[in-house]
Amino acid sequence: MNQASFLNPEIRMMYESDLHEVVRIEREIFLFPWTLGNFRDSLKTDYLCRVMEHNHIILGYSILMIGPDEAHILTLGINPQWQRRGLGEKMLHYLIDLAIEKGAKSVLLDVRESNQGAARLYRQLGFEQIATRKGYYPAMCGREDALVMRLVL
């Protein structure tokens, strides 16, 4: 049993009232974070915006875009205080199930080349690298490549 099942966090829809905490977590995790406006825009679209919480504390969040035959994980973050407890994997399983429910045949995501921990988790769940986006992400010294990964459902 992993720690995520012990915590038994709930995954629910993201609301406007969640955004300040989501952005706070985003800023803590990422050097070049999404803005409050990015998250607000995502809520206004048909994107599937979710938060993971336990005892009314937001532990993480994700945004999934559904397109014809495929889903794209636009962002996924776990509060650093709650990382390494299986919560990212739990959120990924949830998103994969949601993509299947919505009729997707594959799930795509981009990950920084330097984020080997996340890339390793994605590979463990069956994602395979299908491309590299050169200079996709801003970095402290220029740009960083993104690994494009896909899971065939």
C-alpha positions in Angstrom: 0.0 0.0 0.0 1.5 3.4 -1.0 1.1 6.5 1.1 -1.4 8.0 -1.3 -3.9 5.3 -0.5 -3.3 5.7 3.2 -4.0 9.5 2.9 -7.1 8.7 0.7 -7.1 12.2 -0.9 -10.1 13.3 -2.9 -9.8 14.5 -6.5 -12.5 17.0 -7.5 -13.2 19.8 -9.9 -11.1 22.9 -9.5 -12.9 26.1 -8.7 -12.0 29.8 -8.9 -11.8 29.8 -5.1 -8.9 27.2 -5.4 -6.8 29.3 -7.7 -4.7 31.3 -5.2 -3.6 28.1 -3.5 -3.0 26.3 -6.8 -0.9 29.3 -8.0 1.0 29.3 -4.8 1.9 25.6 -5.2 2.7 26.2 -8.9 5.2 29.0 -8.0 6.8 26.8 -5.4 7.3 23.9 -7.9 8.2 25.5 -11.1 10.9 28.1 -12.0 8.7 29.4 -14.8 5.2 28.9 -13.4 1.8 29.3 -15.0 0.1 32.6 -14.0 -3.2 33.1 -12.3 -4.5 34.2 -15.7 -3.4 30.9 -17.3 -5.4 29.0 -14.7 -8.4 31.3 -15.0 -8.4 30.8 -18.7 -8.2 27.0 -18.3 -11.3 27.1 -16.0 -13.2 29.0 -18.7 -12.6 26.5 -21.4 -13.6 22.8 -21.7 -10.3 21.8 -20.0 -10.8 19.3 -17.1 -9.3 21.2 -14.2 -8.9 19.1 -11.0 -7.5 19.5 -7.5 -6.4 16.8 -5.1 -7.2 17.5 -1.5 -7.1 15.9 2.0 -8.8 17.4 5.0 -9.6 20.6 2.9 -5.9 21.0 2.1 -5.0 21.2 -1.6 -2.2 18.7 -2.2 -2.0 19.0 -6.0 -3.7 19.9 -9.2 -3.9 19.0 -12.8 -5.4 20.2 -16.1 -6.3 17.8 -18.9 -7.3 18.9 -22.4 -9.5 16.5 -24.4 -9.2 16.6 -28.2 -10.3 14.3 -31.0 -9.0 10.8 -30.0 -6.4 12.2 -27.6 -6.0 13.9 -24.3 -3.1 16.2 -23.3 -2.0 16.7 -19.7 -1.2 20.4 -19.7 0.0 20.7 -16.2 0.2 18.6 -13.1 1.7 19.6 -9.8 2.0 18.2 -6.2 2.8 20.5 -3.3 6.5 19.9 -2.4 5.5 19.1 1.2 3.5 16.1 -0.1 5.8 14.9 -2.9 7.3 11.4 -2.9 4.2 9.9 -1.4 2.6 8.4 -4.6 0.2 11.4 -5.1 1.5 12.3 -8.5 1.0 8.6 -9.6 -2.5 8.7 -8.1 -3.3 11.9 -10.1 -1.9 10.4 -13.3 -4.1 7.2 -12.9 -7.1 9.5 -12.4 -6.3 11.5 -15.5 -5.7 8.3 -17.6 -9.1 7.0 -16.4 -10.7 10.3 -17.2 -9.2 10.3 -20.7 -10.5 6.8 -21.3 -14.0 7.9 -20.1 -13.9 10.8 -22.5 -13.0 8.5 -25.5 -9.3 9.3 -25.9 -7.1 6.7 -27.5 -3.9 8.2 -26.2 -2.6 10.7 -23.6 0.2 13.1 -24.4 2.3 15.3 -22.1 5.5 17.4 -22.3 8.1 17.2 -19.6 11.4 19.2 -19.2 14.4 17.1 -20.2 15.9 17.9 -16.8 12.9 16.6 -14.9 14.1 13.0 -14.8 12.0 12.0 -11.7 8.8 12.9 -13.6 10.0 11.3 -16.8 10.8 8.1 -14.9 7.3 8.0 -13.4 5.7 8.5 -16.8 7.7 5.7 -18.2 6.8 3.4 -15.3 3.1 4.1 -16.2 3.7 3.2 -19.8 4.4 6.5 -21.5 7.0 6.5 -24.2 9.0 9.4 -25.6 7.8 10.1 -29.2 9.6 13.4 -29.9 11.7 16.3 -28.5 10.6 19.9 -28.7 13.9 21.8 -29.0 14.1 24.9 -26.8 10.4 24.6 -25.7 10.8 25.7 -22.1 12.4 28.9 -20.8 15.4 28.2 -18.6 17.8 30.3 -16.5 20.4 30.2 -19.2 18.4 30.2 -22.5 15.9 27.4 -23.3 15.4 23.8 -22.4 14.1 20.9 -24.5 10.8 19.2 -23.8 10.3 15.4 -24.1 7.0 14.7 -25.7 5.6 11.5 -24.2 2.5 9.4 -25.1 0.6 6.6 -23.6 -1.6 4.6 -25.9 -4.8 3.6 -24.2 
